């Protein structure tokens, strides 16, 4: 029982943009895993393949966001997982910066990767939840 999604065109645009952004960021990071460390003035990685894997995962999130853009009425779970990552990422970054393990410049990454997406993802989840809940009800 899928209901009409409020602000559907807006959410399609948001998740399309998020998908393209994540795929581009992920591909760039997979191809040049040291860029972020150079940008933040950090020591080079001993094992860049680990950060290349982070790029791959972020790129795969992008594929999920494109699926939400394609069918926003059915994207609640993917968007919820994405928002969880966009909240937990900055928490981890804050801890790294707060303990002095990473320089404050590293936190700039959270602005474009995470913070700018919080409001539209939360609005989407709020608007999509009734349909998601109805689809999973036992009644």
C-alpha positions as CSV (number, residue, x, y, z in Angstrom):
1,X,0.0,0.0,0.0
2,X,2.3,2.8,-1.2
3,X,1.0,6.3,-0.8
4,X,1.9,9.4,-2.7
5,X,5.1,11.0,-1.5
6,X,5.1,14.6,-0.5
7,X,7.8,16.7,-2.2
8,X,8.6,13.8,-4.6
9,X,10.4,16.0,-7.3
10,X,12.6,17.6,-4.6
11,X,13.6,14.2,-3.2
12,X,14.4,12.9,-6.6
13,X,16.7,15.8,-7.3
14,X,18.3,15.6,-3.8
15,X,19.1,11.8,-4.1
16,X,20.2,12.2,-7.7
17,X,22.7,14.8,-6.6
18,X,23.7,12.8,-3.6
19,X,24.2,9.8,-5.8
20,X,26.4,11.6,-8.4
21,X,28.4,13.3,-5.6
22,X,29.1,10.0,-3.8
23,X,30.0,8.2,-6.9
24,X,32.4,10.9,-8.0
25,X,33.9,11.3,-4.6
26,X,34.2,7.5,-4.2
27,X,35.9,7.1,-7.6
28,X,38.3,9.9,-7.0
29,X,39.2,8.6,-3.6
30,X,39.6,5.0,-4.9
31,X,41.9,6.2,-7.6
32,X,43.9,8.6,-5.4
33,X,43.5,7.5,-1.8
34,X,46.1,9.9,-0.5
35,X,44.4,13.1,-1.7
36,X,42.6,13.7,1.6
37,X,45.7,13.3,3.7
38,X,47.6,15.7,1.5
39,X,44.7,18.2,1.7
40,X,44.6,18.0,5.5
41,X,48.4,18.2,5.9
42,X,48.5,14.7,7.4
43,X,51.2,12.1,7.0
44,X,50.9,9.8,4.0
45,X,49.1,6.6,4.4
46,X,51.0,3.4,5.1
47,X,48.3,1.3,3.5
48,X,46.4,3.5,0.9
49,X,44.4,0.5,-0.2
50,X,42.3,0.8,3.0
51,X,41.3,4.4,2.1
52,X,40.7,3.3,-1.5
53,X,38.2,0.8,0.0
54,X,36.5,3.7,1.8
55,X,36.2,5.4,-1.6
56,X,34.6,2.2,-3.0
57,X,32.1,2.1,-0.1
58,X,31.2,5.7,-0.5
59,X,30.7,5.2,-4.3
60,X,28.3,2.3,-3.5
61,X,26.3,4.5,-1.2
62,X,25.9,6.7,-4.3
63,X,24.4,3.8,-6.3
64,X,21.9,3.4,-3.4
65,X,21.1,7.1,-3.5
66,X,20.4,6.9,-7.3
67,X,18.0,4.1,-6.5
68,X,16.2,6.3,-4.0
69,X,16.0,9.0,-6.7
70,X,14.6,6.5,-9.2
71,X,11.9,5.2,-6.8
72,X,11.6,7.5,-3.8
73,X,8.4,5.8,-2.6
74,X,10.6,2.7,-1.8
75,X,13.8,4.3,-0.7
76,X,13.2,4.7,3.1
77,X,15.6,1.9,4.2
78,X,18.5,3.0,1.9
79,X,18.1,6.6,2.9
80,X,18.0,5.7,6.6
81,X,21.2,3.7,6.3
82,X,22.8,6.7,4.4
83,X,21.7,9.1,7.1
84,X,23.2,6.9,9.8
85,X,26.5,7.0,8.0
86,X,26.2,10.8,7.5
87,X,25.8,11.1,11.3
88,X,28.3,8.5,12.5
89,X,31.0,9.8,10.1
90,X,31.1,13.3,11.7
91,X,31.0,11.7,15.2
92,X,34.1,9.7,14.3
93,X,35.8,12.8,12.7
94,X,35.0,14.9,15.8
95,X,36.6,12.3,18.0
96,X,39.7,12.2,15.8
97,X,40.0,16.0,15.8
98,X,39.2,16.3,19.5
99,X,41.9,13.9,20.6
100,X,44.5,15.5,18.3
101,X,44.8,12.4,16.2
102,X,43.8,14.4,13.1
103,X,44.1,18.2,12.4
104,X,41.0,20.4,12.3
105,X,41.4,20.8,8.5
106,X,40.3,17.2,8.2
107,X,36.8,18.1,9.5
108,X,36.1,20.1,6.4
109,X,35.4,16.8,4.7
110,X,32.3,16.5,6.8
111,X,30.7,19.6,5.4
112,X,30.2,18.3,1.8
113,X,30.1,14.6,2.6
114,X,27.7,14.7,5.5
115,X,26.3,17.9,6.9
116,X,24.8,19.4,3.8
117,X,22.7,16.2,3.4
118,X,21.3,16.0,6.9
119,X,18.3,18.3,6.4
120,X,17.0,16.9,3.1
121,X,17.6,13.3,4.2
122,X,15.7,13.9,7.5
123,X,12.8,15.6,5.7
124,X,12.7,12.7,3.2
125,X,12.6,10.1,6.0
126,X,9.9,12.0,7.8
127,X,7.8,12.2,4.6
128,X,8.5,8.6,3.5
129,X,8.0,6.9,6.8
130,X,4.1,6.6,6.7
131,X,4.4,4.7,3.4
132,X,7.3,2.6,4.6
133,X,5.3,1.7,7.8
134,X,2.2,0.9,5.8
135,X,4.1,-1.4,3.5
136,X,5.4,-3.3,6.6
137,X,2.3,-3.5,8.6
138,X,0.8,-6.9,9.3
139,X,-2.7,-5.6,9.0
